[in-house]
Amino acid sequence: RLNEGGMSALFPRWYTLAQRFGHYARWGVLIMLMLISSVLAVKFKNSYRWRAGLLRDYSNDPFLRLVGSRQGLLLVCSDTPHLHMLTRRPVLFEGISLDVIMYVPDVAPEINRILKDVYGMDLFHPPPGRHYGALVRNDGKELWESRSPRQWAEIRKKYAVTDIITYPDWTLKLPIVARNDQYILYEIRSVDSGNGGR
């Protein structure tokens, strides 16, 4: 086992430097630990803010509360996740849940009817190179932005949907009810609403 003399014999240069600057080395280690602690504290704080944002729902977010308070089925765009849980409002279809067909094959024809009528997609003829069990970010965007209010009114009549949620960069030809940093809520008005009532 090496003692102090053995250490000085094996590593004379390092041992001399350690004796000369040992006091400063201790302060250096302390400062380094403080810097590491500060960085970790900032990362934890940012992570906490991010996670807190994920916990928004109808109980603490005014936008989601408004969405949940309105009547009728909600139509959600492409891959928007879990809005039925966040708003406590039923949705017509959730694009991230196509894999449900693997568990309940009997629903495939009805899901495909909704996909074709509403999203312009065909379950049995997907776009080239697409093998996902879900819609992706911009699926249906071009179609939805091109639809007239009357076309949307026909979808409302057929599927009993009264509102639509899209991402903020989707621009529909419908009146905006509300928006936040993540979504826009549009209203689908019925064909016979006349002055724009529901």
Secondary structure as UniProt FT lines:
FT   HELIX           4..10
FT   HELIX           12..54
FT   TURN            58..60
FT   HELIX           62..69
FT   STRAND          73..76
FT   TURN            78..79
FT   HELIX           83..87
FT   HELIX           95..97
FT   TURN            98..99
FT   HELIX           100..103
FT   HELIX           105..107
FT   HELIX           108..114
FT   HELIX           115..119
FT   TURN            123..124
FT   TURN            128..129
FT   TURN            137..140
FT   HELIX           141..146
FT   HELIX           149..159
FT   STRAND          161..166
FT   TURN            168..169
FT   STRAND          176..179
FT   STRAND          184..187
FT   HELIX           191..193
FT   TURN            194..196
//
